[in-house]
């Protein structure tokens, strides 16, 4: 069924019966993007029959995500292991940095029918992945693009102050030179309060001809709040690892018409809520470009996040808004 252009709104959560490519430009910048689109298994009209077609399928969406994202944005990419591996080069080419791969273990109850492993020559597959990507901050300096780590060293070197003095500036014994200004892979992000001390010290004691130091506009130093917005949010939860043991949906949460499940791969709300909590605060914008039954919109509604969701299939769209309307009125 073609999209209708209909739009459902409840507070700051909206769902459109539209191709996401047609509406991205009207959406506010996201803090979280939940991608649960094509898997390359021919599971719905338009889904490529195999993983080979996924790079071309996703690229226009990846470009739109890249154009809208900020250094605070986290992308959660759902897919099969092979599907994700196929799309990863596209994500990397458009500026997304891999952070971690999370495995959804659905358990043996997910294996449908009699799987003849001898004939198929593989073990039963009971997993899929949800891969975390971020957009790392970049700084333009004299025609070059610097990473956050390199920009910190560049700005301090401009002051003329020895690097060993960063420890005094940060109020630590040796952690500043060892962690925040190291050249190697053991680099750490300076917390906002440490960054503020470094910036103040640099501008008070550095060569006055180079001020302001640690500025992106050449007019004033970056504030602690601006610095915090230079990387993605992450709220770790005790006991949560990168393996998510959660059965595939079979109970009352599974949307059905009669005895038939409507969506082949409806995600547990528990997992969708988890990834939103991990990477955002209340009030942060969530994007769900491939809504399906709009679990991302429902999770956002429950967690107090605004959300922009799109679903191109009219049948899924109407089932989704029925689901959301029941939650918003309850």
C-alpha positions in Angstrom: 0.0 0.0 0.0 1.4 3.4 -0.9 2.0 6.1 1.8 -0.9 8.4 2.5 0.8 11.4 4.0 -1.4 11.1 7.1 0.1 12.3 10.4 -0.7 11.3 14.0 0.5 13.5 16.9 0.4 13.1 20.6 2.3 15.8 22.5 5.8 15.8 21.0 5.5 12.3 19.4 4.5 12.2 15.8 4.1 9.4 13.2 3.7 9.9 9.5 2.5 7.5 6.9 5.3 8.5 4.5 8.7 7.5 3.2 11.2 8.9 5.7 13.3 10.3 2.8 10.5 12.7 2.1 10.2 14.1 5.6 13.7 14.0 7.1 14.2 17.7 6.3 11.2 18.6 8.4 12.4 16.8 11.5 14.4 18.4 14.3 18.0 17.3 14.9 18.1 13.8 16.6 19.9 12.8 19.7 18.9 9.1 19.0 18.3 7.4 15.7 16.8 3.9 15.8 17.2 2.2 12.4 15.2 -1.0 12.1 14.8 -1.1 8.3 15.7 -3.6 5.6 17.4 -6.8 6.6 18.1 -8.3 3.1 15.8 -11.3 3.6 12.8 -10.3 1.4 10.7 -9.9 4.6 8.5 -7.1 3.3 7.8 -5.3 0.0 11.0 -3.4 -0.9 13.3 -5.4 1.3 16.1 -6.7 -0.9 16.1 -10.5 -1.2 19.6 -10.8 0.1 22.2 -8.7 1.8 23.9 -7.6 -1.4 21.3 -5.0 -2.1 21.4 -3.4 1.4 24.2 -0.9 0.8 22.3 0.8 -2.0 19.0 0.6 0.0 20.4 2.3 3.0 22.8 4.9 1.5 20.3 7.7 0.9 19.0 7.3 4.5 22.6 7.3 5.9 23.3 10.5 4.0 20.2 12.1 5.5 21.2 10.9 9.0 24.7 12.3 8.6 23.4 15.7 7.4 21.1 16.0 10.4 23.3 14.5 13.2 25.4 16.3 15.7 28.2 15.1 17.9 25.5 14.2 20.5 23.8 11.8 18.1 23.8 8.0 18.6 22.7 5.6 15.9 21.4 2.2 16.8 21.4 0.0 13.7 19.3 -3.2 13.9 20.0 -6.0 11.4 21.3 -9.5 10.8 25.0 -10.0 11.3 25.6 -10.2 7.5 23.2 -7.3 6.8 25.0 -5.0 9.3 28.5 -6.1 7.9 27.3 -5.1 4.4 26.1 -1.7 5.5 29.0 -0.9 7.8 31.2 0.5 5.0 28.4 2.9 4.0 28.1 4.2 7.5 31.8 4.6 7.9 32.1 6.4 4.6 29.5 9.0 5.7 31.2 9.8 9.0 29.7 7.3 11.5 32.1 5.7 14.0 31.5 2.2 15.3 31.2 2.0 19.1 29.8 -1.5 19.9 27.9 -4.5 18.6 25.1 -5.7 20.8 23.7 -9.2 20.2 20.0 -9.9 20.8 19.9 -13.6 21.9 16.3 -14.7 21.4 16.9 -18.2 22.8 16.1 -21.6 21.4 12.4 -20.9 21.4 13.0 -18.7 18.4 14.0 -21.7 16.2 11.0 -22.4 14.0 10.2 -25.9 12.9 12.7 -28.7 12.5 16.1 -27.1 11.5 18.2 -29.7 9.8 21.6 -28.5 10.7 23.3 -31.3 8.8 21.6 -30.3 5.5 22.0 -26.6 6.0 25.6 -27.1 7.4 25.2 -24.4 10.0 23.9 -24.1 13.5 20.4 -22.6 14.2 20.5 -18.8 14.2 18.7 -17.2 17.2 20.4 -13.8 17.2 20.4 -10.5 15.5 22.5 -7.4 16.2 21.9 -3.8 17.3 25.0 -1.8 16.5 25.9 1.5 18.2 27.4 4.3 16.1 28.4 7.8 17.0 29.4 11.0 15.2 32.7 12.2 16.6 33.3 15.9 16.9 35.5 17.5 14.2 37.3 20.9 14.4 38.3 22.9 11.3 41.7 24.4 11.7 43.7 26.2 8.9 42.1 24.0 6.3 42.6 20.8 8.2 40.1 18.7 10.1 41.2 17.7 13.6 39.7 15.1 16.0 38.9 16.2 19.5 42.1 14.7 20.8 44.2 16.5 18.2 42.4 19.8 18.7 43.1 19.8 22.4 46.8 19.3 21.8 46.8 21.9 19.0 45.1 24.5 21.2 47.4 23.9 24.2 50.5 24.1 22.0 49.4 27.5 20.7 49.5 28.9 24.3 53.3 28.3 24.5 52.8 26.7 28.0 54.6 23.4 28.5 52.4 20.3 28.3 53.5 19.2 31.8 51.8 22.3 33.2 48.4 20.9 32.1 48.5 18.9 35.3 48.7 22.1 37.4 46.0 23.6 35.2 43.6 20.7 35.7 44.4 20.4 39.4 45.8 16.8 39.2 49.2 15.2 39.8 49.8 13.7 36.4 46.5 12.7 34.9 46.2 15.6 32.4 49.3 14.8 30.4 48.8 11.0 30.7 45.1 11.0 29.8 43.8 14.2 28.3 46.9 15.2 26.2 48.4 11.9 25.3 49.2 11.1 21.7 48.4 7.4 22.0 45.3 5.3 22.0 44.9 5.7 25.8 43.4 9.2 25.4 40.5 10.1 27.6 37.8 12.8 27.2 38.3 15.6 29.8 35.2 16.0 31.9 33.5 19.4 31.5 34.8 20.6 34.9 38.4 19.7 33.9 38.0 21.2 30.5 36.9 24.4 32.1 40.0 24.6 34.3 42.2 24.0 31.3 40.5 26.7 29.3 40.7 29.2 32.1 44.4 28.5 32.7 45.3 28.7 29.0 43.6 32.0 28.5 45.1 33.5 31.7 48.6 32.2 31.3 49.1 31.6 27.6 50.6 33.9 25.0 48.1 36.9 24.9 48.7 37.2 21.2 46.8 33.9 20.6 43.7 34.4 22.7 41.0 33.2 22.8 42.2 29.6 23.3 39.9 26.6 22.9 37.4 28.6 20.9 35.5 27.5 17.8 34.3 30.9 16.7 37.5 32.9 17.5 35.5 35.2 19.8 35.2 33.4 23.1 36.4 30.2 24.7 34.1 27.2 24.6 32.0 26.8 27.7 31.7 23.6 29.7 28.1 23.1 28.4 29.3 23.5 24.8 32.1 21.0 25.5 29.6 18.5 26.9 27.6 18.7 23.6 30.8 17.7 21.7 30.1 14.0 22.3 27.3 11.5 22.5 25.4 10.9 25.7 25.8 7.5 27.4 24.1 6.4 30.6 25.4 2.9 31.5 23.1 0.6 33.4 24.4 -1.9 36.0 24.3 -5.5 34.9 23.6 -4.7 31.2 26.2 -6.2 28.8 26.4 -6.3 25.0 24.5 -9.6 25.0 20.7 -9.2 25.5 19.0 -12.4 26.5 15.4 -11.6 25.7 12.9 -14.0 24.1 11.3 -13.1 20.8 7.8 -11.7 21.5 5.0 -14.3 21.9 2.8 -12.8 24.6 0.3 -9.9 24.8 2.8 -7.4 23.6 2.9 -9.1 20.1 0.5 -7.4 17.7 -1.7 -9.9 16.0 -4.7 -10.0 13.7 -6.6 -13.0 14.8 -3.9 -15.7 15.3 -1.5 -14.2 12.8 1.4 -12.0 13.9 1.3 -8.8 12.0 5.1 -8.0 11.9 7.7 -10.7 11.3 10.2 -9.1 13.6 8.5 -6.9 16.2 11.1 -5.7 18.8 10.5 -6.1 22.5 9.7 -2.7 24.0 12.1 -3.5 26.8 15.1 -3.4 24.4 13.9 -0.3 22.6 13.4 1.6 25.8 16.9 0.4 26.9 18.7 1.9 23.9 16.8 5.2 24.3 17.7 5.4 28.0 21.3 4.6 27.3 21.9 7.4 24.9 19.5 10.3 25.8 17.9 12.4 28.4 14.2 13.3 28.8 13.4 15.9 26.2 16.0 14.6 23.6 14.7 14.0 20.1 14.4 10.4 18.8 14.1 9.4 15.2 12.5 6.2 14.0 12.7 6.3 10.2 11.4 2.8 9.6 8.5 2.7 12.1 6.9 -0.6 11.5 4.6 -0.9 14.6 6.5 2.2 16.0 8.0 0.6 19.1 10.5 3.5 19.1 7.6 6.1 19.2 5.9 4.1 21.9 9.1 3.9 24.0 9.7 7.6 23.5 6.2 8.4 24.7 6.7 6.3 27.8 10.1 7.8 28.5 9.3 11.5 27.9 11.2 11.9 24.7 9.9 13.7 21.6 10.0 11.4 18.6 9.6 11.6 14.8 8.6 8.3 13.2 7.7 7.4 9.7 6.1 4.2 8.3 5.6 3.8 4.5 3.2 0.8 4.8 -0.4 2.1 5.5 -1.4 -1.1 7.2 1.5 -1.0 9.7 1.0 2.7 10.1 -2.7 2.4 11.2 -1.9 -0.5 13.5 0.9 1.6 15.0 -1.2 4.6 15.7 -3.9 2.5 17.2 -1.2 1.1 19.5 0.1 4.5 20.3 -3.4 6.0 20.8 -4.2 3.4 23.4 -0.9 4.1 25.3 -1.3 7.9 25.2 -4.9 7.8 26.5 -4.1 5.3 29.2 
